[in-house]
Amino acid sequence: MKEVKVISAVNCANCEALFQLVKDAVKNFGLNAKVEKVVDFKEVAKCGVLTTPILVVDGKVKHAGKPLPTLDQLKELIEE
């Protein structure tokens, strides 16, 4: 099972949008993944990226910032 995290800043609309897109991608494509949203500046800093939202799959940063990936792109990022 893949571990997927959306790491976000507080009150980040794009972060919430990415979290919803990730949940939709997992559901629509039947991906075997646990999805979690993390709102913690320390976690943002640990990623070494200052642009949110940050998509982390199995401990690796797969996407950061805008534009947000499409459902198909998320499927690829999660399956890599």
N, C-alpha and C positions, 0 to 999 in steps of 0.2 A: 504494500500500500504506500502510495506517495504521500509525503507530508507537504502540504501547501500552506504557505502563510502570506497574507497580505498585511504588510507592515505599513502603518499609517501615522500621520500626525493627527492631533486632536482637531475635530471639526473640519475634516478634509472631505469635500464632496466627491472629488475624483477617487479618493481612497474607498469610499463607500460604494461608488459605482464599480470599481474594479472588483471589490469583494463580491458584489452581486453577480458580476459577469463570470467570475471564477466559479461560484456556486452553480450558475446556469450551465456553464461548460461541463462541469463534473456530472451534473444531472442529465443534460441532453445527450452527452456522448457516453454515458455509463462508465466514466473513469473511476478507477479504484483509488480514491484519494480522500484524505482527511483535510478539511479546509478550516483554517483558523484565521481570525483577524486579530492583529496585535497593535495596540495603540500605546506606544512606549518610545520616547525619544532615544533611550539607551539602545533599543533594538535597531532603530534607524541608524544610529551612529556605528553600531557593530557591523552593519552591512557595508560601511565605507561609501555610502551613497547619500547625498544630501537632498535628493529629489524624491518626493513621494507621489504616488504610492509605489511601494516596492513589492514585487512578486518574488517570493523565495520558494523554490521547490527542492526538497531534500537537502536543505542547507545552502543551496547555491542561488545567488541572485540571477533571475531570468529576465526581469524587466524592471525598469524604474522610470517614473515620470510619465509625461504625456507624449504622444497620443496613447490612449488606452488600446490594448490589443483587442482584436475581434475574437469571437468565440472560437473560430477555426485556429487562429494564432495561439490562443490559450491552450487548446487541445494539444497542439504541437509542443508548446513550452512545457506543459505538464508531463507529456509522454517522453520527452527527451531523456 
